[in-house]
Amino acid sequence: MTGHRADDGADHRPLLHALPSGGGSTALFATWARALHPHAETVPLELAGRGRRIAEHPPQTLTAHTDALLADRTPPPGRRWVLFGHSFGALLAADWAARAHAAGRGPDLLVVSGAAPPWLHSTAAALDLPEDELWPALERLGGVPDQLRANPAARRLLGRALTADIRAAARHRPAAPAPAGCPVLAVRGTGDPLVTEALGRRWADASDGRFDYRELPGGHFYRTGLDDLLPLLTAALTPSAVR
C-alpha cells in the first residue's frame, strides 16, 4: 500500500492468480472472488484443454504451460501479485514464480497446496495410470466431483487434459529448487496420502527465507474442497503479510 493514496480511485489489492489441480478448471474457484474481495482481486486461470478452452490441446510439458503463463499473464513490474496453485497447479505456480523472479517480475507471495517439491518427489507419478485405474484412484483422493462419477462422457471429455497434466507433472523433475524470490506458504491436508509433512516443509528451500507451513484437516482435497483454504488465504493476504 505504500506510495499510494487511499482515495486515488485505483484498486491496490494484489492480484491472486489461482491455478487448479490436474484437469481442473476455474470452476474450482467459483466462490473465491467474493470471499477474498476485500483482500485480493482473484484471477482464476483457465488452462488449455478444459472449461472455456476445452477445444484447445493441453500442453504436454509443464514448461510449455509456464511459457504461456509467463508471457501472457505475468503482471508488469510494480503490480503486486500472489500465485496460488493446488497439486499440479502448485508445480505450475512454483515454476512460474521462479521464472518471473529471474526476469525481475516475481510475485509477492507463493502459495503451494497439496504438492511435494518436484526436485525431491513426484506426487503425480503415483497417478500416471491407465484410464481405467486413474478414475478410481482419483475418487479415493476425493478429486472427482459428483457430476463426473456417473457421467462417462464427461470423464472422457476431461480425460485428455487430466492425463496430459499428470504426465507433465510426473516428468517435471528439476535437479534443485529454483528460487521464487518471495515468501512461500505451503499447505497440506493432515491425511493427504501423496504429500508428507516432511515434504511439505521442504518448500522452504524455494523461498526467500520467509516460509510458513500449515496443515488443514482432510486429505488431498481437504475436507470439502479448495474452499477450505479461504480462511488461511484471507490471513495470508493481509497488507502486513503481502508487501
matplotlib code that plots the C-alpha trace (Angstrom):
import matplotlib.pyplot as plt

x = [0.0, 2.9, 3.3, -0.4, -3.2, -6.1, -8.6, -6.9, -9.5, -7.1, -7.5, -4.4, -5.3, -2.8, -3.8, -4.3, -3.6, -5.2, -4.1, -6.2, -5.2, -4.7, -7.6, -9.3, -10.9, -11.8, -14.9, -12.8, -12.5, -16.1, -16.5, -13.1, -13.6, -16.4, -14.7, -11.4, -12.7, -11.5, -8.0, -7.2, -8.5, -8.9, -7.9, -8.8, -6.7, -8.3, -5.7, -5.8, -8.0, -10.7, -13.5, -13.8, -10.7, -11.9, -11.3, -7.6, -4.9, -3.3, 0.4, 2.4, 5.0, 4.8, 7.4, 5.1, 2.3, 4.6, 5.9, 2.3, 1.6, 4.9, 4.4, 0.6, -0.3, 2.6, 1.8, 4.0, 6.7, 5.3, 1.9, 1.6, 0.6, 0.3, 0.4, -1.7, -1.7, -3.1, -1.4, -0.5, -1.3, 1.3, 4.0, 3.0, 2.8, 6.3, 7.9, 6.1, 7.2, 10.8, 10.9, 9.1, 11.6, 14.5, 13.0, 12.6, 8.8, 8.3, 5.3, 5.0, 3.8, 3.7, 1.1, 1.6, -1.1, -1.2, 2.1, 5.6, 8.7, 9.3, 13.1, 12.5, 9.5, 6.8, 3.3, 1.9, 4.0, 1.5, -1.3, 0.3, -2.0, -4.2, -7.5, -9.5, -7.3, -6.9, -10.5, -10.9, -7.6, -8.8, -12.1, -10.2, -8.4, -11.7, -10.8, -13.8, -16.9, -20.3, -21.4, -18.5, -18.8, -21.9, -21.0, -18.6, -19.0, -17.9, -14.9, -13.8, -14.1, -12.0, -9.7, -7.4, -6.4, -6.2, -3.9, -1.8, -1.4, -0.5, 2.1, 3.6, 3.8, 5.3, 8.1, 8.8, 11.8, 14.1, 17.5, 17.3, 14.9, 14.5, 14.2, 10.8, 12.4, 9.4, 7.8, 6.3, 3.3, 2.9, -0.3, -1.3, -4.1, -3.3, -4.5, -3.0, -1.5, 0.5, 2.3, 4.0, 4.7, 8.4, 8.0, 5.6, 8.1, 10.9, 9.1, 11.1, 14.1, 12.4, 11.5, 13.5, 13.9, 10.4, 8.4, 5.2, 3.8, 0.2, -1.9, -5.7, -8.0, -8.7, -7.0, -5.5, -8.5, -9.0, -12.5, -14.8, -12.5, -10.3, -12.8, -11.4, -8.3, -10.1, -9.7, -6.0, -5.6, -7.5, -5.0, -2.1, -3.3, -3.5, -1.4, 1.2, 1.7, 1.9, 4.3]
y = [0.0, 2.3, 5.1, 5.3, 7.5, 5.5, 7.7, 7.9, 5.6, 2.8, -0.8, -1.6, -5.1, -7.7, -9.9, -13.5, -15.8, -19.2, -22.4, -25.6, -29.2, -31.6, -31.5, -28.8, -25.6, -22.2, -23.8, -24.9, -21.2, -20.2, -18.7, -17.1, -13.7, -12.8, -14.4, -12.8, -9.5, -7.2, -8.7, -9.6, -9.5, -13.2, -14.2, -17.9, -19.1, -21.4, -23.7, -25.1, -28.2, -27.6, -25.2, -22.4, -23.7, -27.3, -27.3, -26.5, -29.2, -29.2, -28.7, -31.9, -30.5, -28.3, -25.9, -25.3, -24.3, -22.0, -20.4, -19.3, -18.0, -16.2, -14.4, -13.7, -13.4, -12.1, -8.6, -5.7, -4.6, -2.7, -4.6, -6.6, -10.2, -13.6, -17.0, -19.9, -23.5, -26.8, -30.1, -29.8, -26.1, -25.8, -27.1, -24.6, -21.8, -22.5, -22.8, -19.6, -17.7, -18.7, -17.8, -14.4, -13.7, -14.4, -11.9, -9.2, -9.6, -12.1, -12.4, -11.1, -14.4, -18.0, -20.4, -24.1, -26.5, -30.3, -30.8, -32.1, -30.1, -31.6, -31.7, -34.2, -36.3, -36.6, -37.0, -37.3, -40.5, -42.4, -41.3, -41.9, -44.8, -46.3, -44.6, -47.5, -47.3, -43.5, -42.5, -44.9, -43.6, -40.0, -40.9, -42.3, -38.9, -37.0, -35.4, -36.4, -34.2, -35.9, -34.9, -36.8, -40.0, -41.2, -39.5, -41.5, -39.0, -36.1, -38.1, -38.8, -35.1, -34.0, -37.0, -35.5, -32.6, -34.7, -37.3, -34.6, -32.7, -35.9, -36.9, -33.4, -33.2, -36.7, -35.7, -32.4, -33.2, -30.2, -31.1, -28.4, -25.8, -22.7, -19.5, -17.9, -14.7, -14.2, -15.7, -19.2, -20.7, -24.4, -26.2, -29.9, -32.0, -33.9, -37.1, -36.5, -39.8, -38.1, -35.4, -35.9, -33.2, -33.6, -33.0, -30.1, -28.3, -28.6, -25.9, -23.6, -24.3, -22.2, -19.2, -16.1, -17.2, -16.3, -19.5, -20.8, -24.3, -25.1, -28.2, -28.4, -31.3, -33.8, -35.4, -34.3, -32.0, -31.3, -31.9, -30.2, -28.9, -25.9, -23.6, -24.9, -22.8, -19.5, -18.5, -19.3, -17.3, -14.4, -14.2, -14.6, -11.7, -9.0, -5.9, -6.7, -10.2, -9.3, -6.4]
z = [0.0, 0.5, -2.0, -2.9, -1.6, -0.2, -2.2, -5.6, -7.1, -8.0, -6.9, -4.9, -3.8, -5.0, -7.9, -6.8, -9.8, -9.0, -10.7, -10.5, -9.9, -12.8, -15.3, -13.2, -14.4, -13.0, -11.5, -8.6, -7.6, -8.2, -4.7, -4.3, -5.9, -3.4, -0.4, -1.0, -2.4, 0.5, 0.3, -3.3, -6.8, -7.6, -11.1, -11.7, -14.7, -17.3, -18.8, -22.3, -22.7, -20.1, -19.3, -21.8, -23.5, -23.9, -27.7, -27.2, -27.0, -23.5, -23.4, -22.9, -20.6, -17.6, -19.1, -22.1, -19.7, -17.9, -21.1, -21.9, -18.4, -18.2, -21.5, -21.3, -17.6, -15.6, -14.3, -15.1, -12.7, -9.8, -9.7, -6.5, -7.2, -5.5, -7.0, -5.7, -7.0, -5.8, -6.7, -10.4, -10.1, -7.3, -9.6, -12.2, -9.7, -8.3, -11.8, -12.9, -9.8, -10.2, -13.9, -13.2, -10.4, -12.7, -15.1, -12.4, -12.3, -9.5, -7.2, -3.6, -2.3, -3.5, -2.0, -2.8, -1.7, -1.9, -3.6, -2.9, -4.1, -7.5, -7.0, -4.2, -5.1, -7.8, -6.4, -9.9, -10.6, -8.4, -10.7, -14.0, -14.6, -17.4, -17.5, -16.0, -12.9, -12.8, -12.1, -9.1, -7.8, -8.0, -6.4, -3.4, -3.2, -3.3, -6.6, -8.7, -8.4, -8.0, -11.6, -13.1, -11.1, -13.1, -16.4, -18.6, -21.4, -19.2, -17.9, -21.5, -22.4, -19.4, -19.5, -22.2, -20.0, -16.9, -18.3, -20.0, -16.7, -14.8, -17.3, -17.5, -13.7, -13.4, -15.8, -14.2, -12.0, -11.6, -10.2, -7.5, -6.1, -8.2, -6.0, -6.0, -4.6, -2.2, 0.9, 0.4, 2.2, 1.9, 2.9, 3.0, 4.4, 7.5, 5.8, 2.4, 1.2, -1.6, 0.4, 3.8, 6.3, 5.7, 2.0, 2.6, 4.8, 2.1, 0.1, 2.3, 0.0, -2.7, -0.5, 0.1, 3.7, 4.8, 5.0, 6.6, 6.7, 7.6, 7.8, 7.4, 8.3, 5.5, 2.6, -0.7, -1.3, 2.4, 3.9, 1.4, -1.3, -2.0, -0.3, 3.0, 2.2, 2.2, 5.9, 5.7, 2.5, 4.0, 6.8, 4.4, 2.2, 4.9, 3.9, 6.6, 5.1, 1.4, 0.7]

ax = plt.figure().add_subplot(projection="3d")
ax.plot(x, y, z, "-o")
ax.set_aspect("equal")
plt.show()
